[in-house]
Amino acid sequence: MCGIVGYIGKRQAYPVLIKGLKRLEYRGYDSAGVALITDTKGLEVYKTKGKVADLEEYVKDKDVSGTIGIAHTRWATHGEPSSTNAHPHISCSGNLALIHNGIIENYTVLKEALQRHGVVFKSSTDTEVLVQLIDYIQQHVGTDLLTAVRLALRQVIGAYAIAILDRNEPNQIIAARKSSPLVIGVGEEEFFLGSDASPIIEYTDKVVYLDDNDIAVLRRGAKEAEFINFDNEKIEHDVKTVDLNLGQIEKGGYPHFMLKEIFEQPQALQDCMRGRVNVEANNVVLSAVIDYRKELLNARRFIIVACGTSWHASLIGKQLLENICQIPAEVEYASEFRYSNPVIDSRDVVIAISQSGETADTLAAIQLAKERGAFIFGICNAIGSSIPRATQTGCYIHVGPEIGVASTKAFTGQVTVLTMLALALGKARGTIKNEDYVRLVQELDAIPEKMKKVLEQNDRIRDISRVFTYAHNFLYLGRGYNYPVALEGALKLKEISYIHAEGYPAAEMKHGPIALIDAEMPVVIVATQNPLYDKLMSNIQEIKARGGRVIAIVTEGDEKVKALADEYVELPKTVECLEPLISTIPLQLLAYHIAVQKGKNVDQPRNLAKSVTVE
C-alpha cells in the first residue's frame, strides 16, 4: 500500500528519499510528500497530489538541504487524494511531522476527544489524528518525543508503520510498527527506513525487520539503532543480510516491469526449484517436509488461505494436494476466513500464501488458525516478511522481487512450490506410484524450457491483442487444472486494461454466461489436450454457433481446435497438472499487450496496490 522512506546520517537526505520513493512506486499511490529538517529553516514539509515526479517538480525551488528526513507515497483510505490529505502530516504546534502506513480504526473517537481540547484538524485522514495525539501528549504532559509516541500508541487500535520527526529533537527519527511492514537499514553511522528493502538496498544490505509493537530510535552518529516496546523495555534485534540487488528492481531494458517479470519466469522457476528438485535422483526435497514430517503427513485436512492471484494458485494447489496426497483440501479467501468462525483444530494444516508476506487479511487468518491450534505452513516470496515469521514452517518461492502490481512470476512460483509440496508429501505418504512420481519430477524440471517456447510467441500474441483491444468484455474458460488459469487470466485483464472480464469453468458456460456471447464478446478458452479435451471442443463449437470469437490456448500440433478458433496460441505438451505453469503465460501476455495498446499504466494500474497491508 503506502510507501515509507527515511534517512538519517551524513548524506544529503532529499536525494535518498526521492530515489527511495521511486523504488516504492510499484506499491501504488495517489500522492507523495517529504519532510526534512533543513540546514537553514528547521522542519520543512512538501507534499502534493500525484506521482513522485509531481513532488520533484513542486520542490524545485524549495530548500531541500539537510541530512535527516522522511518521505511517503499515499494510497488513499480515509480522505480523497489531495495535497492536504497527503503525508507527512504536521501537528498543530508545527513541531512534528509524521508519515503512516495502515489504518487507525479508532481514529474517530480519538479525533473527537482532541477536538474537545481545542485541536484543529486540517485533513480528513486517520493519520493526522496520530500526529496530533502525540503532539498533545508532548505539550500537556511535558515529555520527550519517544515517551509521547509510546504513550500515544498505547491508545491506538489498528495497523500502522510510522516515522516521525521533531524540530526540537532534530537528530533522531522515531519509528514504530504494528501489523504493517517496516524495515531499518543499518549503514556506517547512518540509518535508512523503508516499507520494504527496495529503497535501502542501494546503500546497505544490512537490515532489521521490526516486529509488532516495536519502537525504533534512530539517532545521528549512533552505531546501532535502539529498540523498545510500549512498556519502555529494551528489545534486541539481529541484523539480517538481505539477498537483493539493484538489477532485480530495475527494468533492465524492458518497457515495463510486468513484461520483464513475465520473461523472467523460466529463470525464476529454475531458482524456485534449485536445491529442491533433483532430476538426476528423480526426487523432490523440501526441508519443511523433513523437519515437520509428522505434522504434515498426519494432517486431517489442508486449508489454504490467500487473496487475489494467490487464491487462484491455491485452487490449483487444492487439486494437486488431493490428487497426489489423497488429503482433503479447502481453499478460502483469507478475508472471509478470518471472520467466518471456521471449524479447525490441531489436526488441520493451514497453508497461508502471499507474495509480499504482508497481506493483512492473510496475517489475520494465520493468527486465528494459530489460536485454534492448527499447524501453519507459509508460502511467500519476500524474505523476512511478516508471514514467514508468523508461521511454524513453510517455503519461500525464490522468484526475486516482483515490482509490477499485476502478479505474474509470483503466481507460477506459488504453483511450483505447491507442486513440489504435493510431490514430497505424496511420496512420503505412498499415495503416488513411483513411475508417476518420476515422470512428474522430470516434467517439472522441463517446465522452464517449455516456458521459453511459449514466450517466443510474444509477437504473435501482441498482434492478436490489437484485434481485441476494442472489446468491452471478455469471457475466459478452462476446466480442471486450467479453470483457475481462466480466473487468473480474467483478473490480469481487469487489473491492467480495465476491461471487464470473467473466468468460468467451461462446463458452466451453459448455466448463464452463454447468454452474453455474440460477435462483440471475445472468449479465451484454455483447450489443451487433456482428459476433458472433447468437452472443451464442444464448448468452442457452441461459442462459434452463436457468433462468438474464440482465442484458443492449444497443445502444439492440435489442428482440430486451431481450425475452429479465430486466434490461437500453441503450448508444448506436458502432464495435465503442470499445464497451468505454461498455459498462464499467453494470458499474461495478452493482458499486457491489450493494456499497452490502450495506453494504460501497466505497472501501476489505478486504485491498486502491490501489497494490501490494510483491510
C-alpha positions as CSV (number, residue, x, y, z in Angstrom):
1,M,0.0,0.0,0.0
2,C,1.6,3.3,1.1
3,G,5.4,3.6,0.9
4,I,7.6,4.8,3.7
5,V,11.2,6.0,3.3
6,G,13.5,7.6,5.9
7,Y,17.2,8.6,6.3
8,I,19.5,10.0,9.0
9,G,23.2,10.2,8.6
10,K,25.9,12.2,6.8
11,R,24.4,12.2,3.3
12,Q,22.0,14.8,1.9
13,A,18.7,13.2,2.8
14,Y,16.5,14.5,-0.1
15,P,18.1,12.6,-2.9
16,V,18.0,9.4,-0.9
17,L,14.3,9.9,-0.1
18,I,13.2,10.7,-3.6
19,K,15.1,7.8,-5.1
20,G,13.5,5.6,-2.4
21,L,10.0,6.8,-3.2
22,K,10.6,5.9,-6.9
23,R,11.7,2.4,-5.8
24,L,8.4,2.1,-4.0
25,E,6.2,3.4,-6.8
26,Y,5.1,-0.2,-7.5
27,R,3.2,-0.3,-4.3
28,G,0.5,2.1,-5.7
29,Y,-0.2,5.6,-4.6
30,D,-2.0,8.9,-5.4
31,S,0.1,11.5,-3.6
32,A,3.6,12.0,-2.3
33,G,5.4,14.1,0.3
34,V,8.7,14.7,2.1
35,A,9.7,16.2,5.5
36,L,13.2,17.5,6.1
37,I,15.0,19.1,9.0
38,T,16.9,21.6,6.8
39,D,20.1,23.4,7.4
40,T,18.5,26.8,7.5
41,K,14.8,26.7,8.3
42,G,14.3,23.7,10.6
43,L,11.4,21.4,9.8
44,E,10.0,21.8,6.2
45,V,7.2,19.7,4.7
46,Y,6.5,19.5,1.0
47,K,3.7,17.3,-0.4
48,T,1.4,17.2,-3.4
49,K,-1.2,15.1,-5.2
50,G,0.1,12.9,-7.9
51,K,3.3,10.9,-8.6
52,V,6.8,11.3,-7.3
53,A,7.6,13.3,-10.5
54,D,5.0,15.8,-9.4
55,L,6.6,16.1,-6.0
56,E,10.0,16.7,-7.6
57,E,8.6,19.5,-9.8
58,Y,6.9,21.0,-6.7
59,V,10.1,21.3,-4.7
60,K,12.3,22.5,-7.5
61,D,12.7,26.0,-5.9
62,K,12.4,24.8,-2.2
63,D,15.0,24.3,0.4
64,V,15.8,20.6,0.5
65,S,19.0,20.8,2.4
66,G,19.7,18.6,5.5
67,T,20.8,15.1,6.4
68,I,17.6,13.8,8.1
69,G,14.2,13.3,6.6
70,I,11.2,11.1,6.0
71,A,9.1,10.6,2.8
72,H,5.9,8.9,1.8
73,T,3.7,7.8,-1.0
74,R,0.0,7.6,-0.1
75,W,-2.7,5.1,-1.2
76,A,-5.9,6.8,0.0
77,T,-8.1,5.0,2.6
78,H,-9.6,7.9,4.7
79,G,-10.0,11.1,2.7
80,E,-9.7,11.6,-1.0
81,P,-6.3,12.0,-2.8
82,S,-5.2,15.6,-2.3
83,S,-2.2,17.7,-1.2
84,T,-3.9,18.3,2.1
85,N,-4.5,14.6,2.8
86,A,-1.0,13.7,1.6
87,H,1.7,12.7,4.1
88,P,3.7,13.9,6.0
89,H,1.1,15.4,8.4
90,I,2.1,18.3,10.7
91,S,1.0,18.8,14.3
92,C,-0.8,21.9,15.5
93,S,2.3,23.2,17.2
94,G,4.3,22.8,13.9
95,N,6.9,20.8,15.7
96,L,6.1,17.3,14.5
97,A,5.8,15.7,11.0
98,L,4.6,12.1,10.7
99,I,4.1,9.5,7.9
100,H,2.0,6.4,8.3
101,N,1.0,3.3,6.5
102,G,-2.0,1.5,7.8
103,I,-5.4,2.3,9.3
104,I,-6.2,3.8,12.8
105,E,-9.5,2.1,13.5
106,N,-10.5,4.2,16.5
107,Y,-9.5,7.5,14.9
108,T,-13.0,9.0,15.2
109,V,-13.0,8.5,19.0
110,L,-9.5,10.0,19.3
111,K,-10.3,12.9,17.0
112,E,-13.4,13.9,18.9
113,A,-11.6,13.8,22.2
114,L,-8.8,16.0,20.8
115,Q,-11.3,18.4,19.2
116,R,-12.9,18.9,22.6
117,H,-9.5,20.0,23.8
118,G,-9.2,22.6,21.1
119,V,-7.2,20.7,18.5
120,V,-8.0,21.8,15.0
121,F,-7.6,19.3,12.1
122,K,-6.7,20.2,8.6
123,S,-7.2,16.9,6.8
124,S,-9.8,14.2,6.6
125,T,-7.3,11.4,7.3
126,D,-7.0,9.0,10.2
127,T,-3.2,9.6,10.2
128,E,-3.5,13.3,11.3
129,V,-5.2,12.0,14.5
130,L,-2.0,10.2,15.4
131,V,0.4,13.2,15.0
132,Q,-2.0,15.5,16.8
133,L,-2.3,13.0,19.7
134,I,1.5,12.7,20.0
135,D,1.8,16.5,19.9
136,Y,-1.0,16.9,22.5
137,I,0.8,14.5,24.9
138,Q,4.1,16.3,24.4
139,Q,2.5,19.7,25.1
140,H,0.4,18.7,28.1
141,V,2.5,16.0,29.8
142,G,5.7,17.8,29.1
143,T,7.7,14.8,27.9
144,D,10.1,14.0,25.1
145,L,9.1,12.6,21.7
146,L,9.9,9.0,22.4
147,T,7.7,8.9,25.6
148,A,4.9,10.7,23.8
149,V,5.0,8.2,20.9
150,R,5.0,5.3,23.3
151,L,2.0,6.7,25.3
152,A,0.1,7.6,22.2
153,L,0.4,4.2,20.6
154,R,-1.0,2.6,23.7
155,Q,-4.3,4.3,22.9
156,V,-4.3,3.4,19.2
157,I,-6.4,0.5,17.7
158,G,-5.4,-0.5,14.2
159,A,-2.5,-1.2,12.0
160,Y,0.5,1.2,11.4
161,A,4.0,1.7,10.4
162,I,5.1,5.2,11.3
163,A,8.1,7.5,11.2
164,I,8.2,10.9,12.9
165,L,10.4,14.0,13.1
166,D,10.5,16.6,15.8
167,R,12.0,20.0,15.1
168,N,13.0,20.3,18.8
169,E,14.9,16.9,18.7
170,P,16.5,17.3,15.2
171,N,19.0,14.4,15.5
172,Q,16.6,11.4,15.6
173,I,13.8,9.6,13.8
174,I,11.3,7.6,15.8
175,A,9.6,4.7,14.0
176,A,7.2,2.0,15.1
177,R,5.1,-0.8,13.6
178,K,2.0,-2.9,14.2
179,S,0.6,-5.2,11.5
180,S,2.3,-3.2,8.8
181,P,5.8,-3.8,7.5
182,L,8.8,-1.6,8.3
183,V,12.5,-2.2,7.7
184,I,15.5,-0.5,9.2
185,G,18.6,-0.3,7.0
186,V,21.9,-0.2,9.0
187,G,24.9,1.6,7.5
188,E,28.1,3.2,8.8
189,E,26.7,5.7,11.3
190,E,23.6,6.1,9.2
191,F,20.2,4.5,9.1
192,F,17.6,4.1,6.5
193,L,13.8,3.3,6.7
194,G,11.7,1.5,4.2
195,S,8.3,-0.2,3.8
196,D,10.5,-3.0,2.3
197,A,14.2,-3.3,1.4
198,S,14.0,-1.9,-2.1
199,P,14.7,1.8,-1.2
200,I,17.5,0.6,1.1
201,I,19.5,-1.9,-0.9
202,E,21.5,0.6,-2.9
203,Y,23.1,1.8,0.3
204,T,23.3,-1.3,2.6
205,D,22.4,-5.0,2.7
206,K,22.1,-5.0,6.5
207,V,18.6,-4.7,7.8
208,V,16.4,-5.1,10.9
209,Y,12.8,-6.2,10.5
210,L,10.6,-4.6,13.1
211,D,8.1,-6.8,14.9
212,D,4.6,-5.8,16.1
213,N,4.7,-3.2,18.9
214,D,8.3,-2.3,18.3
215,I,9.5,1.3,18.6
216,A,12.8,2.1,16.9
217,V,15.0,5.1,17.8
218,L,17.5,6.1,15.1
219,R,20.0,8.7,16.4
220,R,22.6,10.6,14.4
221,G,26.1,9.2,14.8
222,A,25.0,6.1,16.6
223,K,26.5,2.8,15.6
224,E,23.3,0.8,16.4
225,A,19.6,1.6,16.4
226,E,17.7,1.3,19.7
227,F,14.5,-0.7,20.1
228,I,12.0,-0.7,22.9
229,N,8.4,-1.8,23.5
230,F,5.4,0.1,24.8
231,D,6.5,-0.6,28.3
232,N,9.9,1.1,27.6
233,E,11.7,-2.3,27.8
234,K,14.7,-2.7,25.7
235,I,14.5,-5.2,22.8
236,E,17.3,-6.9,20.9
237,H,17.1,-7.4,17.2
238,D,19.5,-9.4,15.0
239,V,20.8,-7.6,11.9
240,K,20.0,-9.6,8.8
241,T,21.7,-9.6,5.4
242,V,19.1,-9.1,2.6
243,D,19.5,-11.1,-0.6
244,L,18.6,-8.4,-3.1
245,N,20.4,-6.4,-5.8
246,L,19.7,-3.3,-7.8
247,G,19.4,-5.2,-11.1
248,Q,16.4,-7.1,-9.7
249,I,14.4,-3.9,-9.1
250,E,15.3,-2.1,-12.3
251,K,13.6,-2.7,-15.7
252,G,16.8,-4.0,-17.5
253,G,15.8,-2.6,-20.9
254,Y,12.2,-3.7,-20.8
255,P,9.5,-1.0,-21.3
256,H,7.6,-2.2,-18.2
257,F,8.4,-4.3,-15.1
258,M,5.4,-6.5,-15.9
259,L,6.9,-7.6,-19.2
260,K,10.3,-8.1,-17.6
261,E,8.8,-10.3,-15.0
262,I,6.8,-12.4,-17.5
263,F,10.0,-13.1,-19.4
264,E,11.9,-13.8,-16.1
265,Q,9.6,-16.8,-15.4
266,P,11.9,-19.5,-16.9
267,Q,14.8,-18.4,-14.7
268,A,12.6,-17.6,-11.8
269,L,11.2,-21.2,-11.7
270,Q,14.7,-22.6,-12.0
271,D,15.6,-20.5,-9.0
272,C,12.5,-21.7,-7.2
273,M,13.4,-25.4,-7.8
274,R,17.1,-25.1,-7.2
275,G,18.2,-27.4,-4.4
276,R,14.7,-28.8,-4.2
277,V,14.2,-30.7,-7.5
278,N,16.9,-33.3,-8.2
279,V,16.1,-34.7,-11.6
280,E,19.2,-37.0,-11.6
281,A,17.9,-38.6,-8.4
282,N,14.3,-38.2,-9.5
283,N,13.5,-36.6,-6.2
284,V,11.9,-33.5,-4.6
285,V,13.3,-32.5,-1.3
286,L,11.7,-29.8,0.9
287,S,13.3,-29.1,4.3
288,A,9.9,-28.2,5.7
289,V,8.6,-31.6,4.9
290,I,11.7,-33.2,6.5
291,D,11.6,-31.1,9.6
292,Y,7.8,-31.2,10.2
293,R,7.1,-34.7,8.7
294,K,4.7,-35.7,11.5
295,E,2.6,-32.6,11.4
296,L,2.2,-32.6,7.6
297,L,1.8,-36.3,7.0
298,N,-0.8,-36.7,9.7
299,A,-2.9,-33.8,8.6
300,R,-6.6,-34.4,8.6
301,R,-7.1,-31.6,6.1
302,F,-5.3,-28.8,4.4
303,I,-7.0,-25.3,4.4
304,I,-5.4,-22.9,2.1
305,V,-5.9,-19.2,2.8
306,A,-5.0,-16.5,0.3
307,C,-6.2,-13.4,-1.6
308,G,-6.3,-12.4,-5.3
309,T,-3.8,-14.1,-7.6
310,S,-2.5,-16.2,-4.6
311,W,-6.1,-17.5,-4.2
312,H,-6.0,-18.7,-7.8
313,A,-2.7,-20.5,-7.2
314,S,-4.4,-22.1,-4.2
315,L,-7.2,-23.6,-6.3
316,I,-4.5,-25.4,-8.3
317,G,-2.8,-26.4,-5.1
318,K,-6.0,-27.9,-3.8
319,Q,-6.2,-30.2,-6.8
320,L,-2.5,-31.1,-6.5
321,L,-2.8,-32.0,-2.8
322,E,-6.0,-34.0,-3.2
323,N,-4.9,-35.9,-6.3
324,I,-1.3,-36.6,-5.3
325,C,-1.5,-36.8,-1.5
326,Q,-5.1,-38.0,-1.0
327,I,-5.6,-35.4,1.7
328,P,-8.8,-33.3,1.6
329,A,-8.0,-29.6,0.9
330,E,-10.1,-26.5,1.0
331,V,-9.4,-23.0,-0.3
332,E,-10.7,-19.9,1.5
333,Y,-10.4,-16.2,0.8
334,A,-8.4,-15.0,3.8
335,S,-10.7,-12.0,4.2
336,E,-13.7,-14.3,4.6
337,F,-11.9,-17.0,6.7
338,R,-10.9,-14.6,9.4
339,Y,-14.5,-13.6,10.1
340,S,-16.2,-17.0,9.4
341,N,-15.7,-18.7,12.8
342,P,-14.1,-21.7,11.0
343,V,-14.2,-25.2,12.5
344,I,-10.5,-26.0,12.7
345,D,-8.2,-27.7,15.3
346,S,-4.8,-29.2,15.8
347,R,-5.3,-31.9,13.2
348,D,-5.6,-29.3,10.4
349,V,-2.7,-27.7,8.5
350,V,-3.4,-24.1,7.3
351,I,-1.3,-23.1,4.3
352,A,-1.1,-19.3,4.0
353,I,0.0,-17.9,0.6
354,S,1.1,-14.3,-0.1
355,Q,3.6,-12.9,-2.5
356,S,4.5,-10.0,-0.2
357,G,4.3,-11.9,3.1
358,E,2.4,-8.8,4.5
359,T,-1.2,-9.3,3.3
360,A,-3.3,-8.1,6.3
361,D,-6.2,-10.5,5.8
362,T,-3.8,-13.5,5.4
363,L,-1.9,-12.5,8.5
364,A,-5.2,-12.2,10.5
365,A,-6.2,-15.6,9.2
366,I,-2.9,-17.1,10.4
367,Q,-3.5,-15.6,13.8
368,L,-7.0,-17.1,14.1
369,A,-5.8,-20.5,12.9
370,K,-2.9,-20.4,15.5
371,E,-5.3,-19.6,18.3
372,R,-7.3,-22.7,17.4
373,G,-4.3,-25.0,17.4
374,A,-3.8,-25.5,13.6
375,F,-0.3,-26.1,12.2
376,I,0.6,-23.1,9.9
377,F,2.6,-23.5,6.7
378,G,3.6,-20.3,4.9
379,I,4.3,-19.8,1.2
380,C,5.6,-16.4,0.2
381,N,8.3,-14.5,-1.8
382,A,9.6,-11.7,0.4
383,I,12.3,-13.0,2.7
384,G,12.0,-11.7,6.3
385,S,8.4,-10.5,5.8
386,S,5.7,-11.0,8.4
387,I,4.1,-14.2,7.2
388,P,7.3,-16.3,7.4
389,R,7.9,-15.0,10.9
390,A,4.3,-15.8,11.9
391,T,4.2,-19.4,10.7
392,Q,5.8,-22.6,12.1
393,T,7.4,-23.5,8.7
394,G,7.0,-23.0,5.0
395,C,8.7,-22.4,1.7
396,Y,9.9,-19.3,0.0
397,I,9.2,-19.2,-3.7
398,H,12.5,-17.5,-4.5
399,V,11.4,-15.9,-7.8
400,G,13.0,-12.5,-7.0
401,P,11.3,-9.2,-6.3
402,E,8.1,-8.6,-8.2
403,I,7.6,-4.9,-8.9
404,G,4.6,-4.9,-11.3
405,V,1.4,-4.7,-9.4
406,A,-0.2,-7.4,-11.6
407,S,1.4,-10.6,-10.3
408,T,3.0,-12.9,-12.9
409,K,6.1,-14.8,-11.8
410,A,4.9,-15.0,-8.2
411,F,1.8,-16.9,-9.5
412,T,3.9,-19.5,-11.3
413,G,6.3,-19.6,-8.4
414,Q,3.5,-20.3,-5.9
415,V,2.1,-23.1,-8.2
416,T,5.6,-24.6,-8.4
417,V,6.0,-24.6,-4.6
418,L,2.6,-26.2,-4.2
419,T,3.5,-28.8,-6.8
420,M,6.8,-29.6,-5.0
421,L,4.9,-29.8,-1.7
422,A,2.4,-32.2,-3.1
423,L,5.1,-34.4,-4.6
424,A,7.2,-34.5,-1.5
425,L,4.1,-35.4,0.7
426,G,2.7,-37.8,-1.8
427,K,5.9,-39.8,-2.0
428,A,6.3,-39.8,1.8
429,R,2.6,-41.0,2.2
430,G,2.9,-43.6,-0.6
431,T,-0.1,-42.1,-2.4
432,I,1.6,-41.7,-5.8
433,K,3.1,-44.5,-7.9
434,N,6.8,-44.3,-8.3
435,E,6.6,-44.2,-12.1
436,D,4.1,-41.3,-11.9
437,Y,6.3,-39.5,-9.4
438,V,9.4,-39.9,-11.5
439,R,7.5,-38.6,-14.6
440,L,6.2,-35.6,-12.7
441,V,9.7,-34.7,-11.3
442,Q,11.2,-34.9,-14.8
443,E,8.3,-32.8,-16.4
444,L,8.6,-30.2,-13.6
445,D,12.3,-29.8,-14.3
446,A,11.5,-29.4,-18.0
447,I,8.9,-26.6,-17.5
448,P,11.4,-23.6,-17.7
449,E,12.4,-24.7,-21.2
450,K,8.8,-25.1,-22.2
451,M,8.0,-21.6,-20.9
452,K,10.7,-20.2,-23.2
453,K,8.9,-21.8,-26.2
454,V,5.7,-20.0,-25.2
455,L,7.5,-16.7,-24.7
456,E,8.8,-17.0,-28.3
457,Q,5.2,-16.3,-29.4
458,N,5.2,-12.9,-27.8
459,D,5.0,-11.1,-31.1
460,R,2.1,-13.2,-32.2
461,I,0.2,-12.6,-29.0
462,R,0.9,-8.8,-29.4
463,D,-0.7,-9.0,-32.9
464,I,-3.7,-10.8,-31.5
465,S,-4.1,-8.1,-28.9
466,R,-4.5,-5.4,-31.5
467,V,-7.6,-7.2,-32.9
468,F,-9.3,-7.4,-29.5
469,T,-8.3,-4.1,-27.8
470,Y,-11.7,-2.7,-28.7
471,A,-13.6,-5.2,-26.6
472,H,-15.6,-4.1,-23.5
473,N,-16.0,-7.6,-22.1
474,F,-14.1,-10.9,-22.2
475,L,-15.0,-14.4,-21.1
476,Y,-12.3,-16.8,-20.0
477,L,-13.0,-20.6,-19.9
478,G,-11.0,-23.6,-18.6
479,R,-11.5,-26.9,-17.0
480,G,-9.7,-29.0,-14.3
481,Y,-6.3,-27.6,-13.5
482,N,-6.9,-24.8,-16.1
483,Y,-10.1,-23.5,-14.6
484,P,-8.0,-21.4,-12.1
485,V,-5.9,-20.3,-15.0
486,A,-9.0,-18.8,-16.7
487,L,-9.8,-17.0,-13.4
488,E,-6.2,-15.6,-13.3
489,G,-6.3,-14.6,-17.0
490,A,-9.5,-12.6,-16.4
491,L,-8.1,-11.0,-13.4
492,K,-4.9,-9.9,-15.2
493,L,-7.0,-8.3,-18.0
494,K,-9.2,-6.5,-15.4
495,E,-6.3,-5.2,-13.4
496,I,-4.3,-3.5,-16.1
497,S,-6.6,-2.8,-19.0
498,Y,-9.8,-2.0,-17.1
499,I,-11.8,-4.3,-19.4
500,H,-14.5,-6.3,-17.7
501,A,-13.7,-10.0,-17.8
502,E,-15.0,-13.1,-16.1
503,G,-13.5,-16.5,-15.7
504,Y,-15.6,-19.7,-15.5
505,P,-15.3,-23.4,-15.6
506,A,-16.1,-24.2,-19.2
507,A,-19.0,-26.5,-18.3
508,E,-20.7,-23.6,-16.5
509,M,-21.0,-21.6,-19.7
510,K,-24.4,-23.1,-20.4
511,H,-25.6,-22.1,-17.0
512,G,-25.7,-18.4,-17.7
513,P,-22.7,-16.9,-19.5
514,I,-23.7,-18.3,-22.9
515,A,-26.4,-15.6,-22.9
516,L,-23.6,-13.0,-23.3
517,I,-21.9,-14.5,-26.3
518,D,-22.1,-12.6,-29.6
519,A,-19.6,-11.1,-32.1
520,E,-18.6,-8.4,-29.6
521,M,-17.7,-10.9,-26.8
522,P,-14.2,-12.4,-27.2
523,V,-13.9,-15.8,-25.5
524,V,-10.5,-17.0,-24.3
525,I,-10.5,-20.8,-23.8
526,V,-7.7,-23.0,-22.5
527,A,-8.4,-26.1,-24.6
528,T,-5.3,-28.3,-24.2
529,Q,-5.2,-32.0,-24.9
530,N,-6.2,-33.3,-21.5
531,P,-8.9,-35.8,-20.4
532,L,-11.6,-33.1,-20.9
533,Y,-10.5,-32.2,-24.4
534,D,-13.6,-33.4,-26.2
535,K,-15.9,-31.5,-23.8
536,L,-13.9,-28.3,-24.4
537,M,-14.2,-28.9,-28.2
538,S,-18.0,-28.9,-27.7
539,N,-17.8,-25.6,-25.8
540,I,-15.9,-24.0,-28.7
541,Q,-18.5,-25.2,-31.2
542,E,-21.3,-23.8,-29.0
543,I,-19.5,-20.4,-28.9
544,K,-18.9,-20.4,-32.7
545,A,-22.6,-21.3,-33.4
546,R,-23.5,-18.0,-31.6
547,G,-21.1,-15.8,-33.5
548,G,-18.6,-15.6,-30.7
549,R,-14.9,-15.0,-31.4
550,V,-12.5,-17.6,-29.9
551,I,-8.9,-17.1,-28.8
552,A,-7.8,-20.7,-28.0
553,I,-4.8,-21.9,-26.0
554,V,-4.0,-25.2,-27.6
555,T,-1.5,-28.0,-27.4
556,E,1.2,-27.9,-30.0
557,G,0.1,-29.6,-33.2
558,D,-3.6,-29.7,-32.4
559,E,-5.2,-28.9,-35.7
560,K,-8.8,-29.5,-34.6
561,V,-9.1,-26.6,-32.2
562,K,-6.9,-24.4,-34.4
563,A,-9.4,-24.9,-37.3
564,L,-12.3,-23.7,-35.1
565,A,-10.6,-20.8,-33.4
566,D,-10.3,-17.3,-34.7
567,E,-6.9,-17.0,-33.0
568,Y,-4.7,-19.5,-31.2
569,V,-1.5,-19.8,-29.2
570,E,0.3,-23.2,-29.0
571,L,1.8,-24.7,-25.9
572,P,4.3,-27.5,-25.6
573,K,2.8,-30.7,-24.3
574,T,3.2,-31.5,-20.6
575,V,1.3,-33.5,-18.0
576,E,-2.1,-32.2,-17.1
577,C,-1.3,-31.0,-13.5
578,L,1.7,-28.9,-14.7
579,E,-0.2,-27.2,-17.6
580,P,-1.1,-24.1,-15.5
581,L,2.6,-23.2,-15.4
582,I,2.7,-22.7,-19.2
583,S,-0.9,-22.0,-20.0
584,T,-1.0,-18.9,-17.9
585,I,1.8,-17.2,-19.8
586,P,-0.2,-16.4,-23.0
587,L,-2.9,-14.9,-20.9
588,Q,-0.4,-12.7,-19.0
589,L,1.0,-11.5,-22.4
590,L,-2.5,-11.0,-23.9
591,A,-3.5,-8.8,-20.9
592,Y,-0.2,-6.9,-21.1
593,H,-0.3,-6.1,-24.8
594,I,-4.0,-5.1,-24.7
595,A,-3.3,-2.7,-21.8
596,V,-0.3,-1.2,-23.7
597,Q,-2.4,-0.8,-26.8
598,K,-5.0,1.1,-24.7
599,G,-2.3,3.3,-23.3
600,K,-2.7,2.2,-19.7
601,N,-0.2,2.4,-16.9
602,V,0.7,-1.3,-16.9
603,D,2.9,-1.3,-13.8
604,Q,0.8,1.0,-11.7
605,P,-2.9,0.4,-12.5
606,R,-5.4,2.7,-11.0
607,N,-6.7,2.1,-7.5
608,L,-4.5,-1.0,-6.9
609,A,-1.6,-1.5,-4.6
610,K,1.0,-4.3,-4.8
611,S,0.9,-5.2,-1.1
612,V,-2.5,-4.9,0.6
613,T,-1.4,-4.3,4.2
614,V,-4.8,-2.9,5.4
615,E,-8.3,-4.3,5.3
